């Protein structure tokens, strides 16, 4: 809403209200010495009959006055795309920030040019989102039968180091187990295996994640590297026995079905003295699976629960789906002359 009847004093001793753009004595074109107060940081729409002075006020008065401040903040390269406007016929304009006017015409012959690239704001926007934004997973969690998405994950995408992975698995063990000098090893193991802490873990390296095919070559490669077991679609398989079968499909997998194959790196009980062994297994899994691993932990009811970790930016809950989703970390990247697609799922 524009207040055209403001009667506040115009004395220079009165501090101007930064919440408004105040125009006094606007006489450009068919404007008749009008005073207006326009709120800042809001969407303001000027309406009226043709010839009532909408463009004269918006473009020829407010924009022309604010352009001088804006032009001072731009480089010489950007100034060549903007026309210098003459000083408007107005008594005073206060509270106006640097301005940008977008008219209903093509401002540049380059079809890739935008307001952000022309004004060089895009450099700072990319830097802001890349360094201050938090990326969120856009992976679907619920879909209809026709494939349309009903719900998306919306979880923060994070990266975890191998040390952080080991620390998270041992978090709280010292408090519950206590000093080994005051407790026997059997008592400590019993306490670690209490209802709140699973005792046995499997360290898995996902080498195939939701891909079609028979994957015999993958199994042979794992066996050649010394890994004897793999979890294929949730079932532990002995690779030595499987590879004795002739043919390209020793696992009897469906060719056009998606499969997940995870190398079993280690099976370990979570005890205070097993930290070094667990750290080595975690490192081996991360190397084999390109920075991704799955920890399967035994629950009190005998079931196993999977938790995914990644040294890259990834959705930590995506192991519930067919594949583990990962993405490179956001970065400002590219110069002003070679803009790449912007990561739309990043928020600030």
DRENTIMAR-979106 format. One record per atom (N, C-alpha, C): residue in one letter; x, y, z. Coordinates in steps of 0.1 Angstrom, whole numbers, plus 5000, padded with zeros to 4 digits. Layout:
# residues N
aXYZ/...
//
This chain:
# residues 348
x500949885000/x500050005000/x500950125000/x500750224991/x501550344990/x500850454997/x501550525007/x500950635014/x501350765006/x500350814999/x500550944991/x500251064999/x499951065011/x499551175019/x500351195031/x501651145031/x502451155042/x502751305045/x502651345058/x502951485062/x504051485072/x504951395072/x506051395082/x506951505078/x507651565088/x508551675086/x509751635077/x510151735069/x511251705059/x512551765064/x512651805077/x513851875082/x515051775081/x516251825077/x517351735077/x517851685090/x517351745101/x517651705115/x516951575118/x515851545111/x515051425114/x515651305107/x515951205114/x516551085108/x515551015099/x515950985087/x514950925078/x514650775082/x513450735079/x513050595083/x513550505072/x514450415075/x515050325065/x514050215060/x512850205067/x511950105062/x511150155050/x511250275046/x510450325035/x511350405025/x510850405012/x511450485002/x510450605001/x510950725004/x510150845004/x510450934993/x509450964985/x509551054973/x508751174976/x509351294974/x508651424977/x508851514964/x507751564960/x507651664949/x508051604936/x507551484933/x507751414920/x506951484909/x507651534899/x507051614888/x507451554874/x507951434874/x508451384861/x507251354852/x507351394839/x506251374830/x504951424835/x503951334836/x502551384841/x502351364856/x503351354864/x503251354878/x503051494883/x502151514892/x501751644896/x502251674911/x503551684912/x504151724925/x503651634936/x503751504935/x503251404944/x504251364954/x503851324966/x504651264977/x504151124980/x505051034980/x504750894983/x505750834993/x505250735001/x506150655010/x505850505006/x506950445001/x506850304996/x507650215006/x507050115012/x507750025021/x508849945014/x509949935021/x511049855015/x510949705020/x511649615013/x511749475016/x510349405015/x509549465006/x508249405004/x507949414989/x506949334984/x506549334971/x505449444969/x505749544962/x504849664960/x504349664946/x503049674943/x502549674930/x501849814928/x502249874917/x501550004913/x500549984902/x499350014905/x498349994895/x497650134891/x496950134880/x496250254876/x496050254861/x495250354857/x494950364843/x496150404835/x496050374822/x497150414813/x497350564813/x498550604815/x498850744815/x498750804829/x498550724839/x498350784853/x499650804860/x500750764854/x502150794860/x502850684866/x502350554864/x503050444870/x504450434866/x504750424853/x506150414848/x506950534852/x506350654852/x507050774855/x507550774869/x506750714878/x507150714892/x508150594894/x507850484888/x508750364891/x510050374884/x510050394870/x511250394862/x511950534862/x511150634858/x511850764856/x512150844868/x511550804880/x511850874892/x512650794902/x512050684907/x512750604917/x513950534912/x513750464900/x514950394894/x516050484890/x515650594884/x516750694879/x517550744891/x516850774902/x517550824913/x518450724920/x517950594920/x518750494927/x519850434918/x519750464905/x520750414896/x522150464898/x522250594903/x523550644905/x524350574916/x523650534927/x524250454937/x524650314932/x523750264924/x523950134919/x525150124909/x525250224901/x526350234891/x527750244898/x527750304909/x529050314917/x529550184922/x528650084923/x529049954929/x529349854918/x529249894906/x529549794895/x530849824888/x531349724881/x532649734874/x532349804861/x533449834854/x533249904841/x532649804831/x532849674832/x532249574823/x530749584824/x530249584836/x528749584838/x528149714834/x528849824835/x528249954832/x527949964817/x528649894808/x528349904794/x527049854790/x526449774799/x525049714795/x523949804801/x524249904808/x523249994815/x523350134809/x522150194807/x522150324802/x522050424813/x522750534812/x522750644822/x521450724820/x520650734831/x519450814830/x519650954835/x518951044830/x519051184834/x518451204848/x518851304855/x518351334868/x516851354868/x516051294876/x514551304875/x514151444881/x513051484877/x512451614882/x511751584895/x512451594906/x511851554919/x512651634930/x511951674940/x512551754951/x513451664959/x513051544963/x513851464972/x513451314971/x514351224971/x514151084972/x515051024983/x514550974993/x515450925004/x515050775007/x516050705012/x515850565015/x515950475004/x516350524992/x516350434980/x517650354980/x517650224979/x518850144978/x519250144963/x520450084960/x520850054946/x519749974939/x519350014927/x518149964921/x518549894908/x517649794904/x517649724892/x516349734885/x516249774873/x514949784866/x514949674855/x513849594855/x513649494844/x512449524837/x512649564824/x511549604816/x511149484807/x509949504800/x509449394792/x510149404778/x511449384778/x512149384765/x513449304767/x514149264756/x515349194757/x516449294760/x517249274771/x518249364775/x519649334769/x519749204764/x521049164759/x520849064748/x521749064739/x521648964727/x522048824731/x522748814743/x523148674747/x521948604753/x521548494748/x520348424754/x520648364768/x521948354771/x522248294784/x522348404795/x522248524791/x522348634801/x521148644810/x521348664823/x520248684832/x520548814840/x519648854849/x519848964857/x521048944866/x521248824871/x522348794880/x523648804873/x523748744861/x525048744853/x525348884848/x524448964844/x524649094839/x525149194850/x524549174862/x524949264873/x526049204882/x526549084878/x527649014885/x527248974899/x526048964902/x525548924915/x525748764917/x525748704905/x525748554905/x526948494912/x528148564911/x529348524918/x529148514933/x528548614938/x528348614953/x527248524957/x526248504949/x525148414952/x525648264953/x526548234943/x527048094943/x527948074955/x528748174959/x529648164970/x528848154983/x527748234984/x526848234996/x526248094998/x525648044987/x524947914989/x525947794991/x527147804985/x528147694986/x528747695000/x528947805006/x529647805018/x528747825030/x527647885029/x526747905040/x525547825040/x525247755029/x524047675027/x524147535033/x523047475036/x523047335041/x522347255030/x522947155023/x522347075013/x521346975020/x520246945013/x519246855018/x519046745007/x518746625012/x518446515002/x517146534996/x517146524983/x515846524975/x515446394970/x515946284977/x515646154973/x514246114976/x513446054968/x512046014971/x512045904981/x511145914991/x510945805001/x509545734999/x508645804992/x507345744989/x506945784975/x506545684968/x506145704954/x504845624951/x504045674941/x502945604936/x503345494926/x502345414923/x502645304913/x503045364900/x502545484896/x502945534883/x504345614884/x504945604896/x506245664897/x506345804902/x505145874904/x505146004909/x505546004924/x506246114928/x506746114941/x505746174951/x505546104962/x504646154972/x505346224984/x506546174987/x507346234998/x508846224995/x509546314999/x511046314997/x511746315011/x512946275011/x513646255024/x513846385032/x514346495026/x514546615033/x515546615044/x516446515044/x517446505055/x518746575051/x519446635061/x520646705057/x521646605051/x522446655041/x523446575035/x524746615041/x525446515047/x526646535055/x527746435050/x529046475054/x530146385051/x530746345065/x531246225066/x531746165078/x533146105076/x534146135084/x535446085083/x535445945089/x536445865086/x536545725092/x536745735107/x537445835112/x537545845127/x536245875133/x535445965127/x534045995132/x533145875132/x533345785122/x532545665121/x532845575133/x534145555136/x534545465147/x534045525160/x534245665161/x533845725174/x532345715176/x531545725166/x530045715168/x529645575172/x530445475167/x530145335171/x530445305185/x531545375190/x531945355204/x531445455214/x530545545209/x530045655217/x529245595229/x529545635241/x528845585253/x529345455258/x530245385252/x530745255257/x531545275270/x532445385270/x533245405281/x532445425294/x531345505293/x530545535304/x529845415310/x529345325301/x528645205305/x529545095310/x530745085303/x531644975306/x532445015319/x532945135319/x533745185331/x535245145329/x535945165339/x537345135338/x537644985339/x538544935330/x538744795330/x539544745343/x540144845349/x540844805361/x539944775373/x538644815372/x537644785382/x536644675378/x536744635366/x535744535361/x536444425353/x535944315353/x536544205345/x536144215331/x536944155322/x536644165308/x535244105305/x534943995312/x533643935310/x532444025313/x532644095325/x531644185329/x531444305319/x532644355314/x532544455305/x531844415292/x532244295287/x531544245275/x530044235276/x529644185288/x528244175291/x527544305291/x528244405297/x527544535297/x527444605283/x528544585275/x528444635262/x527344575254/x527044455257/x526044385249/x524644395256/x524444495263/x523144515270/x522144555260/x520944585264/x519844605255/x520044735247/x520744825252/x520944955245/x522144955236/x522944845236/x524144845227/x524244715220/x524144705207/x524344585200/x525744535201/x525944405203/x527244345205/x528044315192/x527344265183/x527944215170/x527744315159/x528744335151/x528644425139/x529144355127/x528644395116/x529244355103/x529644485095/x530844485091/x531344595083/x531244555068/x530444635061/x530144595047/x530544705038/x531044665026/x531444765016/x530544745004/x529544835001/x528644814990/x529344844977/x529644744969/x530344754956/x529344764945/x528144704947/x527044714937/x525844764944/x525244874939/x524144944946/x522944964937/x522044874937/x520844894929/x521044884914/x521844784909/x522144774895/x521644644890/x521244644877/x520844514871/x522044434866/x521744304864/x522844224859/x523144104867/x524044014863/x524443894870/x525643924879/x526544014875/x527644064884/x528643954887/x528943854879/x529943754882/x531343814882/x531543914874/x532843974874/x533144044887/x532144104893/x532344164906/x532644064917/x532043954917/x532243844926/x533643794925/x534143774912/x535443724910/x536543824914/x536243954912/x537144054917/x537244064932/x536144044939/x536244044954/x536943924959/x536743814952/x537443694957/x538943704954/x539243764943/x540643784940/x541343874949/x540643964956/x541244054965/x541343994979/x540743874981/x540843804994/x539643815002/x538543864997/x537243875004/x536443745001/x536143675012/x535443545010/x533943545011/x533443655017/x531943655019/x531443785013/x530143775009/x529443895004/x527943885008/x527343995010/x525944005013/x525244045000/x524443954994/x523843974982/x522343984984/x521744104982/x520344134984/x519944094998/x520844115008/x520444085022/x520843945027/x521343865019/x521743725023/x523243705022/x523843655033/x525243635033/x525643515024/x526643525016/x526943425006/x528443405007/x528843275006/x530243235005/x530743244991/x531643334988/x532043354974/x532843224968/x533543154977/x534243044972/x533342934967/x532242914974/x531242814970/x530442864957/x530142994957/x529343044946/x530043034933/x531343074933/x532143084921/x532542944915/x532242834923/x532342704917/x531342674907/x530242744907/x529142724898/x529542774884/x529342694874/x529642744860/x528642844855/x528942914845/x528043014838/x528243154844/x527543244838/x527743384841/x526743434853/x525843344857/x524943374867/x524943274879/x526043274886/x526143174897/x525243204909/x524743324910/x523843354921/x522443344918/x522143304905/x520743284900/x519943414902/x520543524898/x519943654899/x519043684887/x518043764888/x517243814877/x517943914869/x518043894856/x518843984848/x518344134848/x517044144848/x516444284848/x515944334861/x516444274872/x516144314885/x517344384891/x517044484900/x518144554906/x518744484918/x520044474919/x520644394930/x521644484937/x521844444950/x522844514958/x523844404964/x525144424961/x526144334966/x527144414975/x527344354987/x528144424997/x529244325001/x530444355001/x531544275005/x531544275021/x531644155027/x531744145042/x533244165045/x533544285050/x534944315054/x535244255067/x534344255077/x534644205090/x533444175098/x533444075107/x532444055116/x533044065130/x532544155138/x533344195150/x532344215161/x532744185174/x532044225186/x532544355191/x531544445195/x531944575199/x532444575213/x533644555215/x534244555228/x535344665229/x535644705242/x536644815243/x537944795237/x538444665236/x539744645230/x539744615215/x538544635209/x538444605195/x538444725186/x538844845192/x538744965185/x539744965173/x540944925175/x541944925164/x541444835152/x540944715155/x540444625145/x539344685137/x538444755145/x537244815138/x537744925129/x538645005134/x539145125126/x539745075113/x540544965113/x541144905101/x540144855092/x539044785097/x538044735089/x537244845082/x536944955089/x536245075084/x537145135072/x538445145074/x539245205064/x539245115051/x539344985053/x539344895042/x538044895034/x536844905041/x535544915035/x535445045027/x535945155032/x535845285025/x536745285013/x537845225013/x538745215001/x538045124990/x537445014995/x536844924985/x535644984978/x534745054986/x533545104981/x533545254978/x534745304976/x534845444971/x534145544981/x534545524994/x534145625004/x532845595011/x532245475008/x530945445014/x531045315022/x530345295033/x530345175040/x528945155047/x528645035050/x527445005058/x527744925070/x527244975082/x527444895094/x526144835097/x526144695098/x524944625102/x525144575116/x524244615125/x524344585139/x523244495144/x523544405152/x522544305158/x521744375169/x520444365168/x519544425178/x519244315189/x518744365200/x518344275211/x517344165207/x516544195197/x515544085193/x516143995182/x517344005179/x518043915170/x518043965155/x517344075152/x517344135139/x518644215137/x518844255124/x519944335121/x519544465115/x520144575119/x519844705114/x521044775107/x520844825095/x521844885087/x521945035089/x523145085090/x523445225091/x524545265080/x524245355072/x525145395061/x526045515065/x527245505061/x528245615063/x528945645050/x529345775049/x530045815037/x531045925040/x532245915034/x533246025036/x532946135026/x531946115017/x531446215008/x530146275013/x529646385006/x528346435010/x527346335005/x526546285014/x525546185011/x524446185020/x523346125016/x522146105024/x522345975033/x522445995046/x522845885055/x521645785056/x520445825052/x519345725053/x519045655040/x519845685030/x519445625017/x519745475016/x520345415026/x520545275026/x519245195026/x518145265031/x516845195031/x516345175017/x516945245008/x516445234994/x517445154986/x517245144973/x518045054965/x519545094964/x519845224965/x521245264963/x521545374973/x522845394976/x523245504985/x523545634977/x522745734980/x522845854972/x523945944977/x524845984968/x525946074972/x526146184961/x526746294965/x526946404956/x528146474960/x528846544950/x530046624954/x529646744962/x530646784971/x530346904979/x530047024971/x529147114976/x528847234968/x530047324969/x530247394957/x531347484956/x530947604947/x531547724948/x531247834940/x531447804925/x532647744922/x532947694908/x532747794898/x533247774886/x533147844874/x533247994875/x533648054864/x533848194863/x532548254857/x532548384856/x531348454851/x531048424837/x531948364830/x531748334815/x531348184813/x531348104823/x531047964821/x530247914833/x528947954833/x528047914845/x527547774843/x527547694854/x527047564854/x525647564860/x524947454860/x523647444867/x523747464882/x522847544887/x522847564902/x522147454909/x522747424921/x522147314929/x520947354936/x519747324931/x518447374936/x518047324949/x518647214954/x518247164967/x519047214979/x519847314976/x520647384987/x519847494993/x519747505006/x519047605012/x519947685022/x519547805024/x520247885034/x519347915045/
//
